[in-house]
Amino acid sequence: MSTMPLVTGSVNDGIGSVRLSDPEHRNALSAELSDDLAVAVASVLADDAGAIVLTADPPVFCAGGSLEGLLTREVPLPDLYRGFEALDHAAVPTIAAVGGPAIGAGVNLPLACDVILVSPGARFDPRFLDVGIHPGGGHLWRLERRIGSQGAAALVLCGDVLDGHDAVRAGLAWRCVDEPDLEDMAYRLARRAAGHPPAGGQGEGHPPGQPVDARRRGSRGAGARGTAVVDGPAPLRRRHPGHAGVDPGPGRFLRGSGRSGHLIAWNGHRGVRRRPSRSREAQRTAKGGI
């Protein structure tokens, strides 16, 4: 096991820098890297970072998880999710600067951030079904939230791949800039985000009991990341199927491309394939048969 952390974290001028630093293994999402990522995020937050920028040592942003490890379950899935869940739950704005390929589960790392910046050399390639495994960590839900159900289907079911320019056109990334300017742009946005004052509760004119965005600098604590209810009894849980025990919400289905008409649903870490709910008798009745 390496004596140096595979992810480094530091804070400069109120901006947290979190960097994947295992280029020898293409920043693969091992249990060790995931643990180090969670530690780095916690460290910069403890140092009062007002925003976080996620970067990676080139040439690959993240090569995803080990297929052999996933199939043998030598590492529990929650352990592999720990790193990007730390990003997802951070109570400050998070910005990913993706300058190379993000493959498989590695796509979940930028998807866990609020803003994704890319260079032309970025590449988003889920390829889960190419190797016969279901996308984990709420991957389908995260993609659907960014690029809609058709975009999620094109990437996951049809094996489409997006480069940096394509990612911006599809809505997966916010801006595509030249590689030398990528990290500078990310830190520029982070400085602006970190400069905003902390949220002070209910905004003027906001109806009581309605959801408001609770993610602001200094708003750590229960419900800090996600949706809260103003003057309500308790924060609403963020509809986040990549986190165990959280309801992904009704109607989050992605229609499969098979002729059987199956639906692919995502619920926690498990994918469910099921047929339309009407019975054969009900379908024949609707068609006028017996």
N, C-alpha and C positions, 0 to 999 in steps of 0.2 A: 504494500500500500504506500502511496506517495506521502512524503513528509511535508510537502508543500500543498497548500489548499488548491483545489482545481478551479475555484472561483475566488476572485479577490474583491474586496469591498473597501471603499474609502469615501470620505466626505471632504469636499473643498468648496468653500463659500456657500455652504448650505445645500450643495447638490451631492447626492449619493451616486457614486460610480460603482457599478457591479459588473464584473467582467469575467466571462467564461475563459479559462486559461489552461486548457488541456488540448492544444493543437495536435499533439502527437496522436491522440485518439479522436481527432476531429470533433472535440468537445461533445463526445457521445454522452447521452443522458444515463450515466451509470448511477447506482445508488450513492456512491461517494460524491459525485458531482452534484447530485440533487441535494444531498445533505449540506455540502459546502455552499450551495446557492442559498438555501434557507438561512444558514448562519450569516452569510454576507448581507442578505436583506435585513435580517434582524439587527445586525451590527450598525448599518448605516442609519436605520430608523432610531436606534438607541442614541446615536450621535446627532439626532435632531435634523436629519436630512429633510428638506422641504419638497424634494422630488428625487426620483431615481432614474438613472439612465443605464440601460442594459446593453452591453456590447460583448464582443467575442473576439478572441485572437483568430486571425485568418489562417487558412483560406475558407474553412467551413464554419458557419455560424453554430449549427448543432446537427450532428448526424443521427439524432434520435436514440432510441433505446436499443439494447442488445436483443436481437430476435431470439437467440438461444436462451437468454435469461428470461424473456417473457414466456416462452413456451414451457420451460421447465419450472417456472415460478420460483426460481431460487431466491428472488428478492420479492417481498410482498409489494403489490402495486401501490398501496398508499405511501410506501417509502420512496418510490420513483416519482410520485406526484408532489412530494413535500416541497421541492424547490419552486416549481411554478405556482403552487398554491400560495407560497409566501409572497411572491410577486402579486398574485391576484388579490390577496387580502391586505396588501400594504395600504395604509391610510393616507398616502400621498400620491400625487400624479406619477405615473410610470411611463417611460418612453423607451422603446426598443429601437436600436440602430442596427439594421440587418444588412450586412454587406456581402453575404455569401449564402450558400445553400442552407435551408432549414428543412430537414427531412424527417418524415414520420412523426414520432412524438416530439421531435425538436420544434415542430411548428407550434406546439402549445406554448412555448416560452414567449415568443412575441405576442401570441394571441392573449396571453395573460396580462399584457400591458395595455395602458389606455391609448397610447399613440404608437404607431409603427412607422418608422422612416426607413427607406431602403435606398440602395444604390442600384444601378442597372444590373450588377452582378448578383443581386439577391435571387433566390430561387425557393419557391414554396412547393414542396413535393410530399404530400401526405403518404402515399403509396402503402397504406395499411392493408388494403384488400389484395394488393399484389403479392403479399407474403402470407395471406390467409388469416389475418387477425383483425378483430374489431377495433375501431378507433377508441382509445381510452382517454380518460381525463376530461370528459365533456367535450371532446374534440369537435364532434358534429355540431353541438350546440354553439360552441364558440365561433365556428365558421359561419353557421347560419345567421348568427347575430351580426356578423360583419358583412357578409356578401349575399345573404338570402339563401333560401333552400335550393334554388337552381344552381347557384355557385358552389354550395357545399356538395351537391350531387355531382357536379362536373369534376370537382377535385377528388372526392373520395370514391365515388362509384365508377366514374369514367376515367380516372387516372390522369386528368389534365394537370398541367404544371404551370405556375405563374412565375415570370421573371419580375424584376423590379418595376418596369413600366406597366406590365400587365396587372400587377398587384394594385397599383394606384388606380388604374382604370376600373378594376373590379370593386374597389372600395376596401380591399384588404389592408392597404397601406395608405398613409396620408399624403406622403410626398416622396418623390424619387429625386435624389441629388447625386452628383458625381461622388465617387468613392472618397477622394481627399476631403470633401466638405461634409461628409455624412455625420461624423461624430460632432463636429462643430455645430451643425444644425440642431442635433439632438440636445446638446448642452445649452444652446441658445433658447430653445423652447422650455427646457427644464428651469432655467433661471427665471423666465417670465412666470412660469407656474408657481415656483417656490416663492416668488415675491408677493403673491396675493395674501391678504390677511386671512386669519383663520375664520371659519364660518361661525356665526354667533347665534345660531338657533333659527327660529322661524323668520323667514323673510317677510318684509312688509307687503301686506296684501295677499299673502299666501293662504289659501283656505285651510282651516284646521282639519287634521285627519287625512290630508292628501300626501302622497309620496313626494319627498324632496331628495335631491342628491346630497348625501351626507359626507361625501368624500371631499374633504378639504384639509389643508394643512392644520395640524393640531387637533383634528377631530378623531383621535384614536379612542379605542374603547369599543364596547358592544355596539355592533351595527355601524361602525365607522365607515366601513367600505361597503357600499351598496345602497340599498334603499331603506329609509327610515320613515316613520309615521309621525307627523307633527301632532303634538297633543294626544297621541294615541297611547294605548296601554303598554306597547312594547315595540321594538323595531321589527319590521318585516324581514324575514329571511331572504337573502339574495337568491334568486332562482338560478342556481349554479349547479348543474348536474355533475360536474367534475369533482364536487366535494361531497363526501359520503353523508347521507342523511338529509340532503336538501332537495326539496321537490323541484324538478325541472319545469313545472308548470304544465297546464293542460295544452293539448294541441300541438306539441312540439314533435312533429313527425316529418320524416323525409321519405317520400315515396321512392321505392326501389325501381330498378329498370327491368326487372324480370317479368316475364309474361304472366306469372302467377298472381300478380297484383299484391304481393306482400308489402307490408309497411315496415320500415326500419325505425324503431323508436329508440331514444336514448334516455336512460334512467340510471343515474349514478354511474358506476363503472361498468355496467352490464348493458349490452345491446340486446334488444328483443326483436325478433322477427315474428310477425303475426299476420294472419289473413284479415281481410275486412270482417267486421263484426256480425254482419247479417248471416243468418243460417241459410243453408241451401233451400229450405222450404220457403223462407221469406223471399229469397231471390226469385224462385220460380213463381211465387204468387205475384210479385211485382211485375213479372213479365207476362202474366196472364196464363201461366201453366198450372199444372196440378201436381 
